[in-house]
Amino acid sequence: MARVRVRQHVNPLSQKYQTPASPPDWEKVYADLTQPLHLDIGCGWGHFLSSMATRQADWNFLGLEIREPLVEEANERREELGLRNLHYLFCNVSNSLRPILESLPMGTLQRVTIQFPDPWFKKRQAKRRLLQAELVDTLAAYLANGGEVFLQSDVEQVAVEMCDRIGAHPGFQRQGGDTWLANNPLPVPTEREISTLSRGEPVYRALFRRVEEDAGTGRLNNFEF
């Protein structure tokens, strides 16, 4: 299948992306809707998720992407592979994540990945960055206790900002302290990760776990994943 040509960066604040996505009928999407769900936000071409779905048939996988041609091609590839535990959805995460997660069975979201998001380097463009406080709140509301959020970027400034925002929420606890993870805990690397490492450049990685606050003591309780 020939790759379609798309813009590398898309402004999520553009008027054309302000209509929230309508969730599909999940019973028709997944063969077993009760399986744990891995959500990949900004899935791009979707190759990472298709490899994960092939390796972990006892999980469901959902990729969200703002560039519609990539989603269409990824779903065509999924059909060719015959994967009933994988789906891609075209949406603007900033206004669609909550209704999408609301439509899924509560407690099934167990893992979230945000990998190499658009950096938007200019200060005036910072509001276009993917991981805003509202998105963190939404993930905290729907991610199961003990669930994980894995972040990585090849831009240290972006990685630090993502960690600061998710780390500021009392429902998340960074694993391994404040140092970057030396290795990817997942069995499949992204294409961007492979390319970055092949040039000898660093990848900044962090893993957060969803924890529950004890209302009586104010302490955070750890849940094993």
N, C-alpha and C positions, 0 to 999 in steps of 0.2 A: 504494500500500500504506500503510495507516494505521500509525503508529508504536505499538508496544506501550509500556506504562507500566512502568518499572523503577526501582529505587532508584539514585540517583546514585552513592552510595559503597557498596562491599561490603567487609566485613572478611575478608581472606584467611585470617585465623587461626581463623575460625569452624569448628566441627566439620563442618558440612555440606560444606566445601570441602577436606577432608583426604584424599580418595581421589584418587590420581593418575589423570589421563586416559589412556585407551588410544588409542594412535595408530591412525589408519585405514590401510587398504591404499593406500599412496601411488601405486601403479601404476594404481589405479582413480580416483584423485583428479586427477592431472595427466596431460595428454596427453603431455608429454615430461618425465620425471623428472630428466633430466640437465641441464636448464636451471639457471642460477644462481638462488638463492632469496633473496627479500627477506622477512624476518620482522618483523612489526609487533606489538610486545608491548603489550597493552591497546588493541586496535583499535577499541573502541567500536562505533558503528553500521557501521563498515567502509567508509564512502564514500571515504575517502582511498585505501585499497587497491584498491577497484574502479576508481577513476580511474587509478591507477598501472598496474594490470593491463591496462587498455584501451590505455594509451599504450605500454607496454613488453611486447609479446607474446612477446618472446624471453627473458623472465624468468618465474619462478614466484613467487607471492605467498602468504604464510600469515599470517593474523591470529589472535592468541590473545586471548581475552576471558573474564573471570570471570562476566559476566552472561549467562546462557544464552539468555534471550529475544532479546537483541541478535544472538547468533550464529545462532539459528534464522532470524531475519528476514534477516540478511546473506546466508546461504546460499541462501535463497529468491530473493533479488535476483540473486545470482550465476547461479542457474539460468536466470532470466528473460533475463539478458544473454548467456548461452551462453559464459561464460568458463571455459576448461579449464586456465587457468594461475593460478587463484585458489581459495583455500579458507579457511574460518574454522573454528576449533576452540574449543569451550567447555572451559576448564580453569583451574586455579589455577596460575599460572606458578611459584610458589615450590616446588611439589612435582611439577610435570609437565614442566618445560622440558627437563630432561636426558633422560628417556625419549623425549620427542618428537624431540629432535635426534638421539638414538642411532638412531632408526628411519629416518632420512633418509640418503641417500647422502653419505658423507664428502666434504667439500670443496665441496659445493654451496651451503652457507650463505655468502653473500657480502655481505649488507647487513642491518643490524638498525636499527629505529627504535623509540624510546621517547619518546612525545610527550604532554605534558601529563598525567602520571600524577597520581592522587589525592594531594594534598599531605599529608594527615594532620598538621595543624599542632601538635597537642598533643604534648608531650614523651613522654608515656606511650604514644602511638600511633605513635611513630617506627618501631617494629618492623613496622608494617603497610605501610610504604613499599615500593614495588616493587623498586627497585634496591638489593638487599642484596649483601653480599660473595659469597655463594654463587652468586647469579645471574651476577655478573661472572666468577667462575671457570668457570661452565658455558659462557658465551659465548666465553671465551678458548679453551676446549677444542674447540669445534666451529666457530667462525668461521674461514674460510679465511684464510691469510696474505694481507695486503693488503685484506681485507674491512673494511667500515666500520660504525661504530655512530654514529648520529645521534641526539642528545638535544635536546629543547626543552621549556620550561616557561614559564608566565607568572608563576611564583613564584620569585624569585631564590634564596631559601633552598633550595628543592628542586633547582634547577638546579645550584647550587654543590655540594650534597651528592652529586648524581649524578656530577658531574665528579670530585669528590674520590675517590669509591669506584672508579670505573673507571680514573682516572688513577693510583691506587695500585698497580694491577696491572702488572707489568713487560711484559706482552704487549700493552699498548695505549699508543699515543702520540697525544696531542692535536694536532690540526692547527691551524695558525694561531696558535700560542702560547696564552697564557692569556686572551685577549680573546674576548668573545662574537662569534659570527658575525653580521654585519650582515644577511645574506640567507640564506634557506633554499636549500641546494644542490639540493634535489629539485624536480621540475617541478610538484608538486601540493601545495598547502597544506591543512592540516586545517581543519575547520569552526571549531575553537577558535582556531586561529591567525588566521583571517580575522576572527573576532569581536573578538579582543583588539586586533589592529592597527587595526580600524575605530574603536575607542574611543580611539585614540592612546596605548595602553598598550604597554610593552615586552614583547618575547619574548626569552628568554635561550636561545641556541642554542650547541651545541658539536658538533664532529665528531672522532671518534677512529678511528684506523686500527690494525688488528691487525698487530703486528710480531713477529718471531721473535728470541729472544735467542741470541746466539752463545755456545755453552757454553765455548768456548776463551778468549774475550776478555771476556765479560760485556757486550759492546756490543749494542745493538739494531739489527737490520738492517731497513731499510725495504723494502717490497714495493709496487710500483706497482699501483693498482687500476684 
